[in-house]
Amino acid sequence: MSNTKGKIESNKDKLVGGVKETVGKVTGNEKLELKGKIQTKKGELEGKAMDIGDQADSIKEVIAGNINDAIDKNKKKQ
């Protein structure tokens, strides 16, 4: 799943979950309210996981760049 598509799905889950939760509260439907809470949390967690994944990718790029720079410096010394 692309990052943009994942973010859209995450936001959709948060929005739809919030609506279900609200409708459940208003109508007294505890089951619907619970489903809404679960869907909202699912969207929040997916969003956080993607953010962590983005940070990990950035860290990997920095580390790879530093390693390549060190290799290049070592080659120049020889």
C-alpha positions in Angstrom: 0.0 0.0 0.0 1.4 3.4 -0.9 2.0 5.9 1.8 -0.6 8.3 0.5 -3.2 5.6 0.2 -2.4 4.4 3.7 -2.8 7.9 5.1 -6.1 8.3 3.4 -7.3 4.9 4.8 -6.1 5.8 8.2 -8.0 9.2 8.1 -11.1 7.5 6.8 -11.1 5.0 9.6 -10.7 7.8 12.2 -13.6 9.8 10.6 -16.0 6.9 10.1 -15.2 5.5 13.5 -15.9 8.9 15.1 -19.3 9.0 13.3 -20.2 5.5 14.3 -19.2 6.2 17.9 -21.4 9.4 18.0 -24.4 7.7 16.4 -24.0 4.9 18.9 -24.0 7.3 21.8 -27.0 9.3 20.5 -29.1 6.2 19.8 -28.0 4.3 22.9 -26.5 1.5 20.7 -23.4 0.4 22.8 -22.3 -2.1 20.2 -22.1 0.6 17.4 -20.4 3.0 19.8 -17.8 0.3 20.6 -17.2 -0.5 16.9 -16.7 3.2 16.3 -14.2 3.5 19.1 -12.3 0.5 17.8 -12.3 1.8 14.2 -11.1 5.2 15.4 -8.2 3.7 17.4 -7.3 1.5 14.4 -7.0 4.6 12.2 -4.9 6.4 14.8 -2.5 3.5 15.3 -2.1 3.0 11.5 -1.3 6.7 11.2 1.3 6.5 13.9 2.8 3.3 12.4 3.2 5.1 9.1 4.9 8.1 10.7 7.3 5.7 12.5 8.0 4.0 9.2 8.7 7.3 7.5 11.1 8.2 10.2 12.8 4.9 10.0 13.2 5.3 6.2 14.8 8.7 6.8 17.2 7.3 9.4 18.2 4.5 7.1 19.0 7.0 4.3 21.1 9.1 6.6 23.0 6.1 7.9 23.5 4.8 4.3 24.8 8.2 3.3 27.3 8.3 6.2 28.5 4.9 5.3 29.0 5.8 1.7 30.8 9.0 2.7 33.2 7.0 5.0 33.9 4.5 2.2 34.6 7.3 -0.3 37.0 9.0 2.2 38.7 5.6 2.8 39.2 5.1 -1.0 40.6 8.6 -1.4 43.2 7.9 1.3 44.4 4.8 -0.4 
